[in-house]
Amino acid sequence: MNSSTAEHSKTIMTDLVLPSETNPLNNLFGGELLARMDRAASISARRHSRRIVVTASVNHVAFNSAVPLGSVVTIEAKVSRAFKTSMEVYLDVWVEDRESGHRTKANEAIYTFVAVDETGTPVPVPELLPETDLEKERYAAALRRKQLSLLLAGKIKPNDATELKALFE
């Protein structure tokens, strides 16, 4: 199985916020943004694995800024780390100012996907090779996030969370 870069999985989705997608304050519904992020992350994971992928978890979502009606929203997704059958996908959400065109980072999220075959059985995915400083930072942090998640779920013992232990030594 070949390795791949994060850039190979890069997915960019741009869309407009319409009235039917907003709350009473005329801002994009959080659930609508989650669905858009799920689609972008799914495409990214599929590009990396070249397999059917299913959402395993939404590990982190930060709604830092409201996304107003009429905004142009761009979601950028890249696989940040590949494990045996799963992939962490990091998403950045940008809002474009209508007048200046300046983009501001409004939100971010981290999703996990599992590659599966036609019967739904998990299958191995290619290794990810980070290239940029940001990709390397997200790659390293992904293992800590995975170990924390496994530890909180009771699937590993504290002594097995080596990356987390290293933070405190």
Secondary structure as the mmCIF struct_conf table of DSSP 4:
data_model
#
loop_
_struct_conf.conf_type_id
_struct_conf.id
_struct_conf.beg_label_comp_id
_struct_conf.beg_label_asym_id
_struct_conf.beg_label_seq_id
_struct_conf.end_label_comp_id
_struct_conf.end_label_asym_id
_struct_conf.end_label_seq_id
STRN STRN1 SER A 4 THR A 5
HELX_RH_AL_P HELX_RH_AL_P1 ALA A 6 SER A 9
STRN STRN2 THR A 11 LEU A 16
HELX_RH_3T_P HELX_RH_3T_P1 PRO A 19 GLU A 21
STRN STRN3 THR A 22 THR A 22
TURN_TY1_P TURN_TY1_P1 PRO A 24 LEU A 25
BEND BEND1 ASN A 26 ASN A 26
STRN STRN4 ASN A 27 LEU A 28
HELX_RH_AL_P HELX_RH_AL_P2 GLY A 30 SER A 49
BEND BEND2 ARG A 51 ARG A 51
STRN STRN5 ILE A 52 PHE A 63
BEND BEND3 SER A 65 SER A 65
STRN STRN6 PRO A 68 PRO A 68
TURN_TY1_P TURN_TY1_P2 LEU A 69 GLY A 70
STRN STRN7 VAL A 72 ALA A 82
BEND BEND4 LYS A 84 THR A 85
STRN STRN8 SER A 86 GLU A 96
TURN_TY1_P TURN_TY1_P3 ARG A 98 SER A 100
STRN STRN9 ARG A 103 VAL A 116
TURN_TY1_P TURN_TY1_P4 GLU A 118 THR A 119
BEND BEND5 GLY A 120 GLY A 120
STRN STRN10 PRO A 122 PRO A 122
STRN STRN11 LEU A 128 LEU A 129
BEND BEND6 THR A 132 THR A 132
HELX_RH_AL_P HELX_RH_AL_P3 ASP A 133 LEU A 152
TURN_TY1_P TURN_TY1_P5 ALA A 153 GLY A 154
BEND BEND7 LYS A 155 ILE A 156
HELX_RH_3T_P HELX_RH_3T_P2 PRO A 158 ASP A 160
HELX_RH_AL_P HELX_RH_AL_P4 THR A 162 PHE A 168
#
